[in-house]
Amino acid sequence: MKPDVSLAAAELARRLREELQPELTGFRANTAGMGAAMLDMIADAWDGAAARLVAENRALRALLQRGGDALAPEAAEEDLRISALTAANDRLRGQLIALHARIEQAEGPAARDLERAIWAFLRASVAARQIRSANF
């Protein structure tokens, strides 16, 4: 058997919604429905998580390099586990916060261009993380 998190979560959500929830009432029915919705979100997010994190990490490194922040070589892209990519993303975002604070105080068109690029990255990042299946 080859486990597939997205398919397994989607199947569990379907079973909760179609088989278990109709047998319940009140709070228990609502809990089963919420569980199904959460499993739908997991299925949706899981499939693209690694690709999104790799793309974000590359964009973060490019912004940091553009801002003149020297980056030590990282092996983040060699380890494609979600946990490793997330840890690298967290570190890079911490560096971006420091760069952003510095750039906000800087003057000149280059600083404003980089500030706009940082905000564009942040908006795109939020949009990419948006949960499509949430109905609450």
C-alpha positions in Angstrom: 0.0 0.0 0.0 1.3 3.4 -0.9 -0.2 6.0 1.6 -1.4 9.2 0.1 -2.3 11.8 2.7 -4.5 13.9 0.4 -6.6 10.9 -0.7 -6.8 9.4 2.8 -7.9 12.7 4.4 -10.5 13.2 1.6 -11.8 9.7 2.1 -12.1 10.2 5.8 -13.9 13.5 5.3 -16.3 11.8 2.9 -17.0 9.0 5.4 -17.5 11.4 8.3 -19.9 13.5 6.2 -21.9 10.8 4.4 -21.8 7.9 6.8 -21.3 9.2 10.4 -22.7 12.7 10.5 -26.3 11.6 9.3 -26.4 9.2 12.3 -25.7 12.0 14.8 -27.6 14.9 16.1 -26.8 18.2 17.8 -23.2 18.9 18.9 -22.0 15.5 17.8 -23.2 16.0 14.3 -21.6 19.5 14.2 -18.3 18.0 15.5 -18.4 15.3 12.8 -19.1 18.0 10.2 -16.2 20.2 11.5 -13.9 17.2 11.5 -14.8 16.5 7.8 -14.2 20.2 6.9 -10.8 20.1 8.7 -9.8 16.9 6.8 -10.8 18.6 3.5 -8.5 21.4 4.4 -5.7 19.0 5.2 -6.2 17.2 1.9 -6.1 20.5 0.0 -3.1 21.9 1.8 -1.0 18.8 1.9 -0.7 18.2 -1.8 0.9 21.6 -2.6 2.7 22.3 0.6 6.2 21.3 -0.5 6.0 23.1 -3.8 4.7 26.2 -2.1 7.4 26.2 0.5 10.2 25.6 -2.0 8.9 28.5 -4.1 8.5 30.8 -1.1 12.0 29.9 0.2 13.5 30.7 -3.2 11.7 34.0 -3.3 12.7 34.9 0.2 16.4 34.2 -0.6 16.2 36.4 -3.6 14.7 39.3 -1.6 17.3 38.9 1.1 20.1 38.8 -1.5 18.6 41.9 -3.2 18.6 43.6 0.2 22.3 42.8 0.6 21.8 40.3 3.3 24.6 37.7 3.0 23.1 34.2 3.3 25.0 31.2 4.4 24.5 28.4 2.0 21.6 26.2 3.1 20.7 22.7 2.1 17.0 23.4 2.6 16.1 22.5 -0.9 17.9 19.2 -0.6 15.6 18.1 2.3 12.1 18.2 0.9 10.3 17.1 4.1 7.6 19.6 5.0 9.1 20.0 8.5 12.6 20.9 7.0 11.1 23.3 4.4 8.9 24.9 7.1 11.9 25.4 9.4 13.9 27.0 6.6 10.9 29.2 5.7 10.6 30.3 9.3 14.3 31.3 9.5 14.1 33.1 6.1 11.0 35.0 7.2 12.8 36.1 10.4 15.6 37.5 8.2 13.0 39.2 6.0 11.5 40.9 9.0 14.9 42.4 9.9 15.5 43.4 6.3 12.1 45.0 6.0 12.6 47.0 9.2 15.9 48.2 7.9 14.6 49.1 4.5 11.6 51.0 5.9 14.2 53.4 7.5 16.3 53.7 4.4 15.9 56.4 1.8 16.0 56.4 -1.9 14.2 54.7 -4.8 16.1 51.4 -4.4 14.8 51.0 -0.9 11.2 51.8 -2.0 11.4 49.3 -4.8 12.6 46.6 -2.4 9.9 47.5 0.1 7.3 47.2 -2.6 8.8 43.8 -3.6 8.6 42.6 0.0 5.0 43.6 0.3 4.2 41.9 -3.0 5.9 38.7 -1.7 3.9 38.9 1.5 0.6 39.4 -0.3 1.3 36.5 -2.7 2.3 34.3 0.2 -1.0 34.9 2.0 -2.9 34.2 -1.1 -1.0 30.9 -1.7 -1.8 29.8 1.9 -5.5 30.6 1.6 -7.6 27.5 2.4 -9.9 27.0 -0.5 -12.2 24.4 1.1 -13.0 26.3 4.3 -16.7 27.2 4.5 -16.6 28.9 7.9 
